Amino acid sequence: MASILIADDHAVVRTGLRHILEAYDSSIVVGEAASGSDALRRLREGTWQLLVLDINMPDRGGIDILRHIRSSNPTLPVLVVSGFAEKQYAVMALRAGASGYLEKDQSADELVRAVRVVLSGRRYVSARLAELLVDDLHSPSELPPHSQLSEREFQIFCKLASGRRTSDIARELFISVKTVSTYRSRVLEKMGFHANADLTRYALRNDLIQ
């Protein structure tokens, strides 16, 4: 019997995922969380074998949640199920510690397969993502510019693109304002931009923020 926590801010999505998993195996115990904070609370209070996580949560981003989980519960497998295309977020999620990445437009059978793979201790990578990663070995330009950012750089990039102030980011991440400014300079340099407005335009164009 597996215990699976589904973290997604849309009730209809949580219900759909729950029905798919319970139809696959009626012995599966499914819990639900409607926000990032709720998910972290449920993880602290119970024992779960798998977290199914949406990357776009209202209170804190999925990458932030992944980073927190990797430090507090490093053995917990996390399957990211997202509306964002693999080319946009999958590499970042895997770098942040996800055990797999699945787009929400995939079939129920593919979701079940992904869950089985991750619960077995392996990483789930779809055929499309595998092809993208292989292509990148020969042509790095196939991946978008933000994929070259480190996990922390990408985290700060998303916050800057969303209009967050440097001081707010420093307080949220428990780092100094100077450190945030240093990361900001690295992000701008790596992506060939000059100002935060460039980051925002890029993020909106590539559906990295809403």
Phi and psi in degrees as a GROMACS rama.xvg file:
@    title "Ramachandran Plot"
@    xaxis  label "Phi"
@    yaxis  label "Psi"
@TYPE xy
-109.337  144.33  ALA-2
-110.985  121.954  SER-3
-126.295  128.744  ILE-4
-102.934  126.007  LEU-5
-103.299  120.758  ILE-6
-115.13  108.438  ALA-7
-155.667  139.35  ASP-8
-81.403  -3.10445  ASP-9
-105.237  118.224  HIS-10
-60.3312  -38.3886  ALA-11
-65.5556  -33.6561  VAL-12
-69.7114  -44.5926  VAL-13
-60.3031  -42.5685  ARG-14
-63.9293  -42.6052  THR-15
-63.1243  -44.8665  GLY-16
-64.1331  -41.185  LEU-17
-60.1195  -46.4885  ARG-18
-62.7606  -39.6673  HIS-19
-63.0121  -46.2365  ILE-20
-68.3788  -40.6976  LEU-21
-71.584  -30.8869  GLU-22
-69.0161  -33.2038  ALA-23
-69.458  -42.5608  TYR-24
-151.076  108.954  ASP-25
-67.0621  -13.7445  SER-26
-85.8492  -7.53241  SER-27
-67.3971  133.414  ILE-28
-97.618  119.941  VAL-29
-114.179  129.528  VAL-30
-114.013  162.803  GLY-31
-130.488  146.365  GLU-32
-137.755  135.378  ALA-33
-99.191  -0.797143  ALA-34
-154.195  170.118  SER-35
-63.6161  -44.7557  GLY-36
-63.7562  -39.8134  SER-37
-62.8493  -40.7454  ASP-38
-62.966  -46.0609  ALA-39
-64.4245  -36.1163  LEU-40
-64.9507  -45.3838  ARG-41
-62.7515  -35.7004  ARG-42
-67.0411  -36.4818  LEU-43
-70.0776  -35.4441  ARG-44
-86.1096  -19.2764  GLU-45
-135.445  177.456  GLY-46
-110.254  119.454  THR-47
-124.197  147.05  TRP-48
-96.6761  -15.4543  GLN-49
-158.008  138.91  LEU-50
-111.574  123.547  LEU-51
-99.6569  115.038  VAL-52
-123.096  130.997  LEU-53
-81.289  139.826  ASP-54
-77.6501  -21.2135  ILE-55
-112.779  88.4644  ASN-56
-105.868  151.921  MET-57
-70.2638  -32.8762  PRO-58
-97.5134  -32.9219  ASP-59
-154.486  144.105  ARG-60
-68.3751  156.443  GLY-61
-60.2869  -34.7725  GLY-62
-64.8735  -40.4375  ILE-63
-61.3471  -43.3924  ASP-64
-63.3235  -43.6518  ILE-65
-58.9653  -44.2263  LEU-66
-61.4677  -42.2948  ARG-67
-64.986  -44.0294  HIS-68
-64.3013  -40.5458  ILE-69
-63.2795  -28.4516  ARG-70
-87.3644  -31.9351  SER-71
-97.5923  -27.258  SER-72
-145.024  67.6207  ASN-73
-63.9878  -18.6425  PRO-74
-92.2029  -7.24769  THR-75
-74.8634  120.792  LEU-76
-73.4702  141.677  PRO-77
-127.082  121.809  VAL-78
-104.535  115.717  LEU-79
-83.9225  124.547  VAL-80
-119.212  110.783  VAL-81
-133.659  153.773  SER-82
-81.1788  -11.7506  GLY-83
-79.4046  141.848  PHE-84
-64.0114  151.116  ALA-85
-56.5381  -38.7855  GLU-86
-63.9732  -22.4503  LYS-87
-86.3031  -41.31  GLN-88
-129.253  -16.8086  TYR-89
-59.5866  -46.6564  ALA-90
-61.2291  -42.3525  VAL-91
-62.1012  -43.3705  MET-92
-63.3636  -43.3195  ALA-93
-65.0658  -39.7427  LEU-94
-63.4921  -35.0346  ARG-95
-77.5676  -6.3178  ALA-96
116.398  5.94767  GLY-97
-65.9612  147.575  ALA-98
-89.9823  -9.24078  SER-99
-177.206  163.951  GLY-100
-139.997  126.873  TYR-101
-134.092  130.357  LEU-102
-76.0788  147.764  GLU-103
-69.5415  -13.9924  LYS-104
-86.1625  4.16023  ASP-105
-75.956  163.182  GLN-106
-75.3226  163.671  SER-107
-60.4959  -38.6328  ALA-108
-61.8426  -37.9927  ASP-109
-70.077  -36.4193  GLU-110
-61.442  -45.9536  LEU-111
-60.9399  -42.7894  VAL-112
-62.0948  -42.0289  ARG-113
-62.9626  -42.8507  ALA-114
-63.3235  -43.2831  VAL-115
-62.1103  -43.2643  ARG-116
-62.8147  -46.9507  VAL-117
-67.8902  -40.9284  VAL-118
-65.1476  -24.1901  LEU-119
-79.941  -3.06362  SER-120
95.8879  5.47422  GLY-121
-104.735  171.98  ARG-122
-96.5545  137.474  ARG-123
-97.3349  125.431  TYR-124
-133.294  124.726  VAL-125
-68.07  165.39  SER-126
-61.1993  -38.2265  ALA-127
-66.0096  -42.8392  ARG-128
-69.4524  -38.8066  LEU-129
-59.5331  -42.7034  ALA-130
-64.3857  -39.8686  GLU-131
-63.1476  -42.0308  LEU-132
-69.1124  -38.0703  LEU-133
-66.5301  -42.6603  VAL-134
-60.3497  -34.0873  ASP-135
-66.5247  -24.7512  ASP-136
-64.1446  -29.3362  LEU-137
-102.536  -27.2992  HIS-138
-143.157  85.6248  SER-139
-56.7718  -23.6614  PRO-140
-67.8741  -12.4414  SER-141
-66.7652  -30.519  GLU-142
-84.009  147.511  LEU-143
-67.1676  158.683  PRO-144
-55.2694  -34.6258  PRO-145
-69.8465  -14.3155  HIS-146
-71.2723  -15.855  SER-147
-84.0508  -6.87339  GLN-148
-75.7946  148.046  LEU-149
-71.3891  170.502  SER-150
-57.2246  -47.4894  GLU-151
-68.187  -40.1788  ARG-152
-61.2833  -42.1271  GLU-153
-66.2177  -38.7551  PHE-154
-58.9703  -47.0187  GLN-155
-72.7173  -35.6455  ILE-156
-55.6525  -47.2277  PHE-157
-63.9397  -38.6568  CYS-158
-69.607  -41.8338  LYS-159
-64.5377  -42.6439  LEU-160
-63.9931  -27.7055  ALA-161
-82.4832  -1.00222  SER-162
91.8733  12.305  GLY-163
-73.3164  143.074  ARG-164
-77.4494  153.579  ARG-165
-57.8008  -42.0741  THR-166
-65.1475  -37.5734  SER-167
-66.493  -42.159  ASP-168
-62.9449  -42.7626  ILE-169
-60.2102  -42.1786  ALA-170
-67.6291  -41.2937  ARG-171
-65.6402  -37.2475  GLU-172
-97.5407  0.280874  LEU-173
58.9017  43.4975  PHE-174
-130.557  169.49  ILE-175
-79.7343  158.736  SER-176
-60.9473  -37.1567  VAL-177
-62.6115  -39.6672  LYS-178
-65.2367  -41.5546  THR-179
-61.0709  -43.1588  VAL-180
-62.7417  -36.6491  SER-181
-65.2217  -44.8745  THR-182
-63.4337  -39.5247  TYR-183
-58.6252  -43.7638  ARG-184
-63.0985  -40.2717  SER-185
-63.6849  -44.2622  ARG-186
-61.7493  -47.4553  VAL-187
-60.7037  -41.9477  LEU-188
-66.2626  -46.9252  GLU-189
-63.2318  -35.3984  LYS-190
-95.15  -2.45424  MET-191
73.1495  30.3974  GLY-192
-109.781  170.381  PHE-193
-121.276  -19.9084  HIS-194
-147.886  164.568  ALA-195
-60.2836  -32.1212  ASN-196
-61.3978  -33.795  ALA-197
-65.6972  -38.8311  ASP-198
-64.6024  -42.1528  LEU-199
-64.0177  -45.3464  THR-200
-60.8131  -43.6191  ARG-201
-63.2554  -46.4217  TYR-202
-61.7366  -41.3919  ALA-203
-67.8677  -40.9582  LEU-204
-64.9362  -31.7375  ARG-205
-102.634  13.1643  ASN-206
58.1212  36.5726  ASP-207
-89.2386  -20.5241  LEU-208
-136.745  162.924  ILE-209
